[in-house]
């Protein structure tokens, strides 16, 4: 069996790895348009620090990534977040305010600390507390913004939920589907009638929600000592002797011809395959299939994307007057800054900078940051550095800054996303051995993409097994 994977990011590499485990006699080929494998997972070692240009963390409550890391012999590379400073901040009137203890993504789970926060007015706090008496709603698909406003009020949305959502999905909460991104909150409302009551109960029942932790559940975040690119590099070295890997190989079209798939490249002869895996962004997949099936292409094009990017800044420790006693901060849109969030990387993970330096990582772009994304590198780096200087009380200029831009890289799970994905999958199933995987469908995180690659490999394996059973009957 000949299998062709198009796209060499973490989804494509994971699919290749698991296919190699399950399809030992198959001929597997992976094609990547750029000059490197790994997609937006990029690590850079510079004097004084280890920089993550793209993703920097894995979430342990989605186990696919950790399972893969252990399989390929990287378990000793896993590092947890710094135990000493497991809290985060929100920028409020250009000051960093600690997230209330027990606040989980969208809602408070500990009323005593929530009532003390300066992030909200007393009116805003009382409105949020009404969540405990507001009746359930039974909407089919609701935006994240609508849900927070309905249950907790506009202030919680503007000052806390919106920047938290922007930090994860780089999106507009008024457009993001709650069902597709954070369905646990719908389940809380349905089961308990109140998000606050549900979180209070969960904090008592689960250690993951217990303790002096504010903001995201930082105890669930891990990384690798030598950076996340160690994962993709090791994946490549594991499969490169048994999978044909080609970079700088741009595919222009994919079509089905009689009993096999034809992959047309910009350079070189077409490739013929029994199965094809498209591990590319939805709009790229749409272009590849446009000449073959316009209907599936049109649905794929309904998944929007946002431009995102990071800037790593390396400073001397003595330059920063802020105590750096947390992992980072998010910025509400109302603060009118050029970036959406900042990770204090050398605080969050040990070894990200040497003892003389501090490493900061700012995020820019997203749905609300298009104007920042369009700035030239020098202007953008200087603008964000000046804003960081004001917030963190920094003296002098940084020693080094590194910008990474990822145009049209973050899929937006807008209202109706799950229905669109179901439509895409049902249309793809019509065609034999066509598989669509990646961050556009089942989740935007690294673990989500790895899980998608594994599911794809298993589906191909199941179909191959079924065909093997049928062949003797067909011959007879």
C-alpha positions in Angstrom: 0.0 0.0 0.0 1.3 3.5 -0.9 0.4 6.3 1.5 1.2 10.0 0.8 1.1 12.5 3.6 1.0 16.2 2.6 2.2 18.6 5.4 5.2 18.1 7.6 4.0 19.8 10.8 3.4 17.9 14.0 0.1 16.4 12.6 1.8 15.0 9.5 4.8 13.8 11.4 2.6 12.0 14.0 0.6 10.4 11.3 3.8 9.2 9.6 5.1 7.8 12.9 2.0 5.9 13.8 1.5 4.7 10.2 5.0 3.3 10.3 4.1 1.3 13.5 0.8 0.0 12.1 1.6 -0.4 8.4 5.0 -2.1 8.4 4.8 -3.2 4.8 3.4 0.1 3.4 5.3 2.6 1.4 4.9 6.0 3.2 5.9 9.3 1.7 5.7 12.7 3.4 5.8 16.0 1.4 6.5 19.4 2.9 6.4 22.7 1.0 8.8 24.6 3.2 12.5 23.9 3.8 12.0 22.4 7.3 9.9 19.9 9.1 8.0 20.6 12.4 5.7 23.5 11.4 5.4 26.1 14.1 7.4 24.2 16.6 10.7 26.0 16.5 13.4 26.3 19.2 16.4 28.5 19.0 19.5 28.5 21.2 21.2 31.9 21.6 23.9 33.1 24.1 22.0 33.5 27.4 18.8 31.7 26.5 16.7 29.0 24.9 13.9 30.6 22.8 10.7 29.0 21.7 9.6 30.8 18.5 6.3 28.9 18.3 4.6 26.6 20.8 6.2 26.4 24.2 4.1 24.1 26.3 2.2 20.8 26.3 -1.0 20.2 28.4 -0.9 16.9 30.4 -4.6 16.4 30.7 -4.5 15.6 27.0 -2.2 12.7 27.1 -1.3 12.1 23.4 1.8 14.2 23.4 3.3 12.7 26.6 2.5 9.2 25.3 4.4 9.9 22.1 7.3 11.6 24.0 7.7 8.4 26.1 7.4 6.1 23.1 10.3 7.9 21.3 12.5 7.9 24.4 12.2 11.5 25.6 10.6 11.0 29.0 13.7 12.3 30.9 13.4 15.5 28.8 10.0 16.5 30.4 10.1 19.5 32.7 7.2 20.9 34.8 6.6 24.6 35.5 8.4 26.3 38.3 6.6 25.4 41.6 7.6 28.7 43.2 5.7 31.1 41.0 2.5 29.4 39.8 0.4 32.4 39.2 -0.4 34.8 36.4 -1.5 38.4 36.0 -3.9 40.5 34.0 -3.0 44.0 32.9 -5.4 46.5 34.4 -4.9 50.2 33.9 -1.3 49.5 32.9 -0.6 47.6 36.2 -0.2 43.9 36.6 -3.0 42.5 38.9 -2.8 38.9 40.1 -5.5 36.6 38.8 -7.9 35.7 41.6 -7.0 32.3 43.1 -9.3 29.6 41.8 -10.3 31.5 38.7 -10.4 29.0 35.8 -10.4 30.4 32.3 -13.8 32.1 32.3 -15.2 32.0 35.8 -14.3 32.1 39.5 -14.2 29.0 41.7 -13.3 30.7 45.0 -15.7 33.6 45.9 -13.5 34.9 48.8 -10.6 35.8 46.6 -12.8 36.8 43.7 -14.5 39.5 45.8 -11.1 41.0 46.7 -9.8 41.5 43.2 -9.4 45.1 41.9 -10.0 43.8 38.4 -13.8 44.4 38.7 -16.0 47.0 40.3 -18.4 45.9 43.1 -21.2 46.0 40.6 -19.3 43.7 38.3 -18.6 41.3 41.2 -22.3 41.2 42.3 -23.3 40.6 38.7 -20.9 37.7 38.4 -22.3 36.2 41.7 -25.7 36.1 40.1 -24.5 33.1 38.1 -25.5 31.1 41.2 -29.2 32.0 40.7 -29.5 32.6 36.9 -31.5 29.7 35.3 -29.9 27.4 32.7 -30.1 28.1 29.0 -30.5 25.5 26.3 -28.9 27.1 23.2 -27.7 24.9 20.5 -24.5 26.8 19.8 -23.5 29.9 21.7 -20.6 32.2 21.4 -18.1 32.2 24.3 -18.8 36.0 24.7 -22.5 35.4 24.9 -22.1 32.7 27.5 -19.9 34.7 29.8 -22.0 37.8 29.5 -25.2 35.8 30.2 -23.9 34.0 33.2 -21.2 36.4 34.7 -21.7 39.8 33.1 -20.0 42.2 30.8 -17.2 43.2 33.1 -16.0 39.6 33.6 -16.0 39.2 29.8 -14.1 42.5 29.0 -11.6 42.4 31.8 -10.8 38.7 32.3 -12.4 36.2 29.9 -11.6 38.1 26.7 -7.9 38.3 27.3 -7.8 34.7 28.5 -9.5 33.6 25.3 -7.2 35.7 23.2 -4.2 34.1 24.9 -5.4 30.6 23.9 -7.3 31.1 20.6 -6.2 34.5 19.4 -9.8 35.1 18.7 -12.9 37.2 19.3 -15.1 35.7 22.1 -18.2 37.0 20.3 -17.4 34.8 17.3 -15.8 31.7 19.0 -18.0 28.7 19.6 -18.1 27.7 23.2 -19.2 24.1 22.3 -16.2 23.7 20.0 -13.6 25.2 22.4 -14.7 24.9 26.0 -17.6 22.5 26.2 -16.9 21.8 29.9 -18.6 25.1 30.8 -21.8 24.1 29.0 -21.6 20.8 31.0 -21.2 22.7 34.2 -24.2 24.8 33.5 -26.3 21.8 32.5 -25.3 19.7 35.5 -25.1 22.3 38.3 -27.1 25.2 37.0 -24.1 27.5 37.9 -20.6 27.7 36.7 -19.3 29.1 40.0 -21.0 26.3 42.0 -19.5 23.7 39.6 -16.0 25.1 39.9 -16.2 25.2 43.7 -17.3 21.5 43.7 -14.5 20.6 41.3 -11.9 22.3 43.4 -12.8 20.2 46.3 -12.9 17.0 44.2 -9.9 17.3 42.0 -6.3 18.2 43.0 -5.8 19.9 39.6 -8.2 22.6 40.7 -6.9 22.9 44.3 -4.2 25.1 45.8 -2.9 28.6 45.4 -3.0 28.6 41.6 -4.4 31.5 39.7 -5.3 31.8 36.0 -4.6 28.7 33.8 -3.9 25.4 35.6 -0.2 25.8 35.4 0.5 22.4 37.1 -0.8 20.8 33.9 1.8 22.5 31.7 5.1 20.9 30.8 7.8 21.4 28.2 11.1 19.7 27.2 14.5 20.7 28.7 16.0 21.3 25.3 12.9 22.8 23.8 9.9 21.4 22.0 11.7 21.1 18.7 13.5 18.2 20.3 10.1 16.4 19.9 9.9 17.0 16.1 13.6 16.4 15.5 13.4 13.1 17.3 10.3 12.1 15.4 12.0 12.8 12.1 15.1 10.8 13.1 12.9 7.9 14.2 11.0 7.6 10.9 13.5 9.0 8.3 15.0 5.5 7.5 11.5 4.0 6.8 9.5 7.0 5.6 10.5 9.1 2.5 10.6 12.7 3.7 10.8 15.5 1.2 11.0 19.2 2.0 10.6 22.0 -0.5 8.1 19.9 -2.3 5.0 22.0 -3.0 1.8 20.1 -4.0 -0.5 22.0 -6.4 -3.5 19.6 -6.6 -4.9 16.2 -5.4 -7.4 14.2 -7.4 -8.8 10.7 -7.6 -8.3 8.7 -10.8 -10.1 5.4 -11.2 -8.6 3.4 -8.3 -5.9 5.6 -6.8 -4.9 9.1 -5.8 -2.8 11.4 -7.9 -0.7 14.1 -6.2 0.4 16.7 -8.6 3.6 18.6 -7.6 4.8 22.0 -8.8 8.1 20.3 -9.7 8.5 16.6 -10.7 6.3 13.9 -11.9 2.9 13.2 -10.2 2.9 10.8 -7.3 0.3 7.9 -7.2 -1.0 6.7 -3.9 -3.6 4.3 -2.5 -4.3 6.7 0.4 -3.7 10.4 0.9 -3.4 12.3 4.2 -3.8 16.1 4.0 -2.2 17.5 7.2 -2.4 21.1 5.9 -4.3 24.2 7.0 -8.0 24.1 5.9 -7.5 26.8 3.3 -4.5 24.9 1.8 -6.5 21.7 1.8 -9.4 23.6 0.1 -7.0 24.7 -2.7 -5.6 21.2 -3.2 -9.0 19.7 -3.5 -10.7 22.5 -5.4 -10.3 21.0 -8.9 -11.4 17.6 -7.7 -14.4 18.4 -5.5 -15.6 22.0 -5.2 -18.2 21.2 -2.5 -15.7 20.0 0.1 -13.4 22.8 -0.8 -16.1 25.4 -0.2 -16.8 24.1 3.3 -13.1 24.0 4.2 -12.8 27.7 3.2 -15.4 28.6 5.8 -12.9 27.9 8.6 -11.2 31.3 9.1 -7.6 31.8 10.3 -5.7 34.5 12.2 -2.2 35.8 11.8 -0.1 35.2 15.0 3.5 35.8 16.1 5.9 35.9 19.0 8.8 38.1 20.0 11.4 36.8 22.4 13.3 39.4 24.4 16.5 38.7 26.4 17.3 41.2 29.2 19.9 41.4 31.9 18.3 40.5 35.3 19.2 43.8 36.8 17.4 45.7 34.1 13.9 44.6 35.3 12.5 46.1 38.5 9.4 44.0 38.6 9.8 41.0 41.0 8.9 38.6 38.2 6.9 36.5 40.6 4.5 34.9 38.1 4.5 33.1 34.8 3.1 35.9 32.6 0.2 38.1 31.9 -2.6 38.6 29.4 -3.9 41.9 28.1 -7.5 43.0 27.7 -8.3 44.6 24.4 -9.4 47.7 26.3 -5.8 48.3 27.4 -5.0 49.1 23.8 -1.6 47.5 23.6 0.3 46.2 20.5 0.5 42.7 22.0 -1.9 40.3 23.6 0.1 38.5 26.3 3.6 37.9 27.6 5.2 34.8 29.1 8.0 35.2 31.6 9.7 32.2 30.0 12.7 32.0 32.3 10.4 32.1 35.3 7.9 29.6 34.0 10.5 27.0 33.0 13.9 26.4 34.6 16.8 26.6 32.1 15.2 29.0 29.6 17.8 31.6 30.5 21.1 31.6 32.3 21.5 33.1 35.8 22.3 36.5 34.4 19.4 36.9 32.1 15.6 37.1 31.9 13.7 35.8 28.9 10.3 37.4 28.0 8.0 36.2 25.2 5.4 38.5 23.8 2.5 37.4 21.6 1.1 39.6 18.9 -1.5 39.4 16.1 -4.7 37.5 16.4 -8.2 38.8 15.4 -7.7 42.0 17.3 -4.1 42.5 16.4 -4.0 42.7 12.6 -2.6 46.3 12.7 0.3 45.1 14.9 1.0 42.1 12.7 1.4 44.4 9.6 4.1 46.5 11.2 7.7 46.0 10.0 9.9 43.9 12.3 12.0 46.8 13.7 9.0 49.0 14.4 7.0 46.1 16.0 9.9 45.0 18.2 10.6 48.5 19.4 6.9 49.3 20.0 6.3 46.1 22.1 9.6 46.6 24.0 8.6 50.1 25.0 5.2 48.8 26.2 6.9 46.0 28.2 9.3 48.6 29.6 6.4 50.6 31.0 4.7 47.5 32.5 7.7 45.7 34.0 9.7 48.8 34.9 12.6 47.9 32.6 15.7 50.0 32.4 17.6 50.2 29.1 17.2 48.2 25.9 17.1 44.4 25.5 20.2 42.5 24.5 18.5 40.5 21.8 15.0 40.2 20.2 13.8 37.4 17.9 10.6 37.7 15.9 8.6 34.8 14.5 5.6 35.4 12.3 3.0 32.7 11.4 0.6 34.1 8.8 -2.8 32.5 8.7 -1.7 29.9 11.2 -4.3 30.0 14.0 -7.7 28.4 13.0 -10.8 30.1 14.5 -13.4 27.8 15.8 -16.3 30.2 15.1 -20.0 29.5 15.7 -21.1 26.3 13.8 -17.5 24.9 13.8 -18.4 21.4 14.9 -21.1 21.2 12.3 -18.7 22.3 9.6 -16.2 19.7 10.7 -18.8 17.0 10.6 -19.8 18.1 7.1 -16.2 18.0 6.0 -15.6 14.6 7.4 -18.8 13.1 5.9 -17.9 14.5 2.5 -14.3 13.2 2.8 -15.6 9.7 3.7 -17.3 9.5 0.3 -13.8 9.2 -1.3 -11.8 6.1 -0.5 -8.8 6.6 1.8 -8.9 10.5 1.9 -8.0 11.8 5.4 -8.0 15.4 6.6 -6.1 16.1 9.9 -4.6 19.0 11.7 -5.4 21.9 14.0 -8.4 23.1 11.9 -10.7 20.3 13.1 -10.4 18.7 16.6 -8.3 21.1 18.6 -5.5 23.6 18.2 -3.0 22.2 20.7 0.0 20.0 20.1 -1.6 17.0 21.8 -4.8 17.5 19.7 -2.7 17.3 16.5 -0.8 14.3 17.7 -4.0 12.5 18.6 -5.5 13.4 15.2 -2.4 11.9 13.5 -2.8 8.7 15.5 -6.5 8.4 14.8 -5.8 8.8 11.1 -3.2 6.0 11.2 -5.6 3.7 13.0 -8.4 4.5 10.5 -6.1 3.6 7.6 -5.1 0.4 9.5 -8.7 -0.6 10.1 -9.7 0.1 6.5 -6.7 -2.0 5.2 -7.6 -4.9 7.5 -11.2 -4.7 6.3 -10.1 -4.7 2.7 -7.8 -7.7 3.3 -10.8 -9.6 4.6 -12.9 -8.7 1.6 -10.3 -9.5 -1.1 -10.7 -13.3 -1.0 -14.5 -12.9 -1.3 -14.2 -10.5 -4.1 -11.8 -12.8 -6.0 -14.2 -15.7 -5.5 
